[in-house]
């Protein structure tokens, strides 16, 4: 990536983090954020996402969820 693209990506990630911390109950856990990303990804790709598949796709133990 060129410098401008990298800078735009970093700014975008910063804005996403700011917005999610304002609107999601993140606290010290990124579980709500990861769930949101998984749901949006399945919606955009028209994939069926079951609760079981959602939990299996997250990088957390069953006790963490």
Secondary structure, DSSP 8 states (H G I E B T S, - for coil): --HHHHHHHHHHHHHHHHHHHHHS--TT--HHHHHHHHHHHHHHTT----HHHHHHHSSS-TTT-
